[in-house]
Amino acid sequence: MSSAVIDKSKNYINHEKGLWSWLTTLDHKRIGILYMITVMAFFLIGGIFAMLIRTELFTAGKTIVDAAQYNQLMTFHGAIMVFMVIIPGIPAFLGNFFLPLQLGAKDVAFPRVNLMSWYCLIVGAAISFFSLFYHGADTGWTFYTPYSIKTDNGTILLVLGAFVMGFSSILTGLNFIATTHRLRAPGMGFFEMPLFVWGLYSTAIIQVIATPVLAITLLLLAAEKTMGIGFFDPALGGDPVLFQHFFWFYSHPAVYIMILPAMGIISELITTYSRKVIFGYKAIAFSSVGIAAVSFFVWGHHMFVSGQSEVAGVIFSFLTMLVGVPTAIKTFNWVATMYKGSIQFQSPMLYAMGFLFLFTIGGVTGVMLATMAADVHFHDTYFVVAHFHYVMVGGTLMAIMGGIYHWFPKMFGKMYSELGAQLSFAFIFVGFNVTFFPQFILGAQGMPRRYFDYLPAFEPLNQISSVGSWTIGVGFLIGLWVIIHGLLRGEKAPDNPWGAKTLEWQTTSPPPHENFYDQPKVTGGPYEYR
Amino acid sequence: MNTVNRTAGEYAHHFENADHEFETSKFGIWLFLCTEVLMFGGLFVAYFLFSNLYPETFVEGAKYLDWKYGAINTAVLLLSSFTMVLGIYYAQNNNTKKCVTSLSITLVCGFIFMFIKYLEYAHKIEMGLLPGEMFSFAEAQSSNLGLYFSVYYMMTGLHGSHVLVGMGLIFWCILRARKGEFNSKYYTPIECVGLFWHLVDLIWIYLFPLLYLID
């Protein structure tokens, strides 16, 4: 490339033209954009379902939907947000786009597999949505037996959809591990990799190891529903708790599939907008891998009241609290990075600080839930709902939003409206706390989760919570406007608007088809600010 | 293990050279095999859980399986793994004809395996030795013998579907080999399909004693 005259008006967006060139593309950046569009569409649908749920819960008794419809809304809100938004959200969208760029590579290791993973997501999602028109699934996203065996057959479609989407996750993870090992730029050792890469790498390990277990679990559940194989049916000698073991062996590590890449983004944001070298690089890198490793040994904390032995409960309780250690290491390192930095309150930094605040609340309540004696009281109440929304929305979604704004100029070569992004943040942050903080109190007072109805005494706090959810809705609509406005009307972005140091900022905005005009060579660490 | 030394030749644009591409492909297949092991792992966990809970049921269930069929199938798959290796060996030595022959024998072994599996399934279905709820064999002594057959059908069924996929991939390799696409500088697809086929073989080597030779 370097010998010929370089035409810098050519980039990955205008490299080829037409819808077909996008649907058959092998370029990781374009596949990232495909993921961005799909994930945002699914987020909109899942978000509408969330609004409907909160509106239904505005008053006790029936408000807008009946109990059966409520169960389907609740199931699909969970399944969409978990399988189609948060799990692919960071790795498959932002990761796809920026992993090769941050490594100084031309593409991911297996571009065809990468495209296939997107089609797996689309096909799986289509199968899942088809369930809505055919006795929609109403089991909750966890598909617990024995109810999931007895309920309508529409559940099978959601189960099979999740099975197919699992392949999307596996293939992405496999690709990222191979890319990280084999395609780093000359001079880049493991400890010169940006921390976002470390987050994605740890995530990919979990995706590759845990997701196949979900695959077999869902296959067994489908076989149970169609053929009555009895693995989970006590009448035939099976064990319903076995399903919970299988399911959480995947689904607890899956929680870290959702949060680890988010932590990677936060590391990037905090160091960039504090204009200071990251504090404790190796500690943050190893704590990612540490969380990934511990994540496989904590699934039993979902089952403290499922008839698991007390000894097992104590062990799982201890191991679960252990996750708090690497997590706290990260948090303290981020705060230490900000100390005496020159902090710029750009919107990505606002999201990063929102993450620190909300994720800490989510993390600390997580330790409360890991305590067996407390969990017996909190189990299956709104306390749990509030806890995981603080982690998943307050953590992962904040990081996704921060990441989108941070990398928006690089992805599209345009700037977004900073004022709009800050306004959007304000609505989301305030609305989020108004929605979910009351749920801690409701849960502690004993309001059970997942029900269509509740006692009249819980009504005031539920109404506050519903108003908060609409505020979040407004915040995300503003965010959508900011993105669309930026795409259509945004000013032209410079190559490195934030003065960031990682490799993706050394190429043009948007990057050319092959990412870099010259193969970058790495001579130092990723964050040499000062 | 095998290195490809060539400076010119075709490889995807994001690799440094063909060797780099070959090693990366193999790394990817090994990762994929990890996922396969974990997927079957779930079934093995279920097997050990249920065989611990109901040892008599499993001993009784194994009596209705004919170990001779299982043993023949084990031998067939072992042979097929050997011919698979030969296929790679001949590809590395630019011997297209022998490569195609070896791969074809591997494919035929796959057919024999599936045919014997079909005989076994047909016989059991006729006797009513079916999984879980559908179990209708009158002379069963254990009350939950159906659970053993659930385990049997799930494990051999998932394995059988992998054999079918493997056969499809081998057929694809044969077609490409016939066109002379493989040589000492490029044989990545056979190498990778071979690794997959060996794993499928290995899983059967565990399934055979666990299901057929309990007593």
Interface residues (C-beta under 8 A of the other chain):
Chain A: P100 A105 K106 D107 V108 A109 F110 P111 V113 I170 L174 N175 I177 A178 H181 R182 L183 V208 I209 A210 T211 P212 V213 A215 I216 T217 L219 L220 A223 E224 M227 G228 I229 G230 F231 D233 L236 G237 G238 D239 L242 F246 E514
Chain B: A12 H13 H14 F15 H20 E23 T24 S25 F27 G28 L31 F32 C34 T35 E36 L38 M39 F40 G41 G42 L43 V45 A46 L49 F50 L53 Y54 T57 P131 G132 E133 M134 S143 N144 G146 L147 S150 Y153 M154 L158
